[in-house]
Amino acid sequence: MRAALYARVSTKDKGQDTENQLIQLRTFAASQGWTITVEHIDRVTGKRSDRDQFQKMFAAASRREFDVLLFWSLDRLSREGTVATLNHLQRLNSYGVNYRSFTEQYLDSTGIFKEAVIGILAAVAKQEHVRISERTIAGLQRARSQGRIGGRPKTEDNYKLTKELYKLREKRKSIRAIATELGLAIGTVQRLCKQYDAGHLQAF
């Protein structure tokens, strides 16, 4: 099986080095009889998905250049929140690429607990969506109570637009496509999508 390794440390992770992760990942891959085809290394925060090697890893996955992605732990892969992290894992699945966490043995799409793990993560993600929605409504109600309506859509319309943005983002629509479909400014959609991807979308 062809394996890709992904290692990451943040610039704030003092005393940590990706090589420490890679040594263990290489050893584990060898014990599984996997052939390492590429190693992707980022030295940046995991709270954003526009990491250089992270994006290159997904591009390679979409071309099926490897069969399994091996990372040291889930928070090394992403720290964007449960919703975004689940989307990343499901994206790998959609490419026909498996994944395995070295330190979290249950997080293994090649194993017997694959469906159970995805189910648990999906349930957590759903609860995050509920909390996001509740915070959005609360924020809109506060804005209305403070008279901050102005030329913006009504509260009900804002809520509807937020729900539509959820759906379009989950379909992996582009920022421009979402802005066009919802009739919003690109800058507004960029801000909302960034909040959504991080798992804490707030009111418009």
SULPEQUI-V910580 format. One line per field, one symbol per residue. ss: DSSP state (2 for helix, 1 for strand, 0 for the rest). psi: psi as a letter, one per 20 degrees, with the letter a starting at -180 (. if undefined). A space follows every 10 residues. Layout:
ss: ???
psi: ???
This chain:
ss: 0111111110 0000000222 2222222222 2000111111 1110000000 0222222222 2200000111 1002222000 0222222222 2222000111 1000000100 0002222222 2222222222 2222222222 2222200000 0000222222 2222222222 0000222222 2200022222 2222222000 0000
psi: ppqqqpqpqq iinpiqphhg ghghgggggh hikqoohqpp pqmrqjjqik pghghhghgh hhjlirhppp rgrhihgqki rggggghggh ggghikprqp pginhhmoii aijghgghgg hhgghghggg hggghggggh hggghjjlgc jrqrgghggg hghhhgghhh jkqrgggggg hikrqhhghg gghggghijl paq.
